[in-house]
């Protein structure tokens, strides 16, 4: 453990650290905190893999957005995007008819497909509302 490292927090969660060799360039007293701009590039959706960049310079950040490094997504944008994608897939599947439509219909409980319960369960867990999360988990299990 590096005692001179600076923790990097996003939405209150530790996502990494700035090692002491880099932290020495940041004028930050021990125990203090400072908000900085960051950009997060999601590289792989499944088993989330991302690259994060923190702007430590003076003035406004000068990010370089390229095809390889697109503009950053906030955690909330990533979560919302994932949920919207699943909802659209669930709504689209029954329209096509056939076996896939039947499978999706079997995955419904109380008018909601179990895939649409994933993000609400995660959000309830983040909020410490574990009993409510557990109720949704049982519904998802029943539908699956």
N, C-alpha and C positions, 0 to 999 in steps of 0.2 A: 504494500500500500504506500502510496506517495503522499506524505503529509503536506506537501506544498501544492498539490494538484487542486484544480478548481472544478467543482462539480458543475455539470451542465444539466439544467432542469428545463423540461418543456411541459407546460400545463401542470407544474408541480411534481412531475415525475422525473427521477434521475434517468437520463438517457445516455450519459457518458461523462467524460471528464477531459479537462485540458491539462496535460501533464506539466509538471513543474518547469521543465525546460521551456515550454511555451507560456506558462502562466506567469513567469517572471517579467514578461513584457506587458502584463496587465496590472495597472495600478489599482489593486483591490486589497484593502486590509483584511487580515484574517477574520473570519466570521461575518464579513459583509457580503452583500449581494448587489448585483447590477443587472438591469435588464439590457439585453442586446438583441439586435436583429439576427435572425437565422433563416436559413432556407433548407428545406427538407426535400430530397428527391427520392421518391419511391421507385426502387429498381425492380422489385418483384412483389406482386400482390400476395401470392401464396407464401406462407411462412415468411411474413413481412421482412424484407431486406431494404434498407434505406441508407442514403448518405446524407449527412447533415453538414452544413457550413455555417459558421458563426462569424458575424462581422465585428471585428474588434477595433477597426479604424475610426478616426474622427469623421464626423459628418455623416451624410446619408450613405447607405450601402451602395456599392457599385457591382451588382451581381452580373455574372455573365450567363445568360440563359441560352442554351443551345439545344439541339435535338437530343443530344446525349444527357444534358442536364437541364431539363425543363424548369419553368418557374416552380417554386415550392408550393406544396399543399400543406395546409394546416392540419392538425390532427382531426379537427371537426370536419373539415372538407373531405378528408380521406374516409372517415367513418360514414358521412352522409352519402358519398359517392358509392361506397360499397353497398349500403342499404338500398339506395335507389336502384342500382343494377340488379340486385336480387329481387326487388319488388317488380321491376319491369319483366324479368325473366319469368317470375311466377304468374304474372298476368298474361304474358304472351303464350306460355305453354298450352293452356287449355284451348286456346283459339285454333290451334293447329289440328286438334282432334287426334284420334288414334291412340296408340299405346302410351306415348309420352304424356298426353293430356290426362289419360286415366291415372298414370302414376302420380302426376302432380295433384290431381283431385284427392287421391288417397292420402296425400301428405298434408291435407288441410285439417285444422282443428279450430272450432269457433270462428270459421270464416277466414282464418289466417294460415298460410303455409308455414311449416316449421322452419324453413330457411329464413323467413322474415322475422323470426324470433331471436336470431343470433345477436344482432346489435342491441336490441332492447335488453336482453339478458346481460350482455357485457356492460351496458350503461348502468343498470341496476347494481351490478357488482361494484363498479367504480364508485357509486354513491353509497355503498355500504348497506344497501337494501337487499340483504341476502335472502330473506324469507320470500319476498316478491320474485326475486330471480329464480329461486327454487321452484316456485309455482309455474313460472314460464318454462323452466327446464322440463318439468314433468309433462307439460302440454306438448313440448317439442318431441319428447320421447314417445308420447302416445301417438303423435302424428307420424313420426318416422317409422 
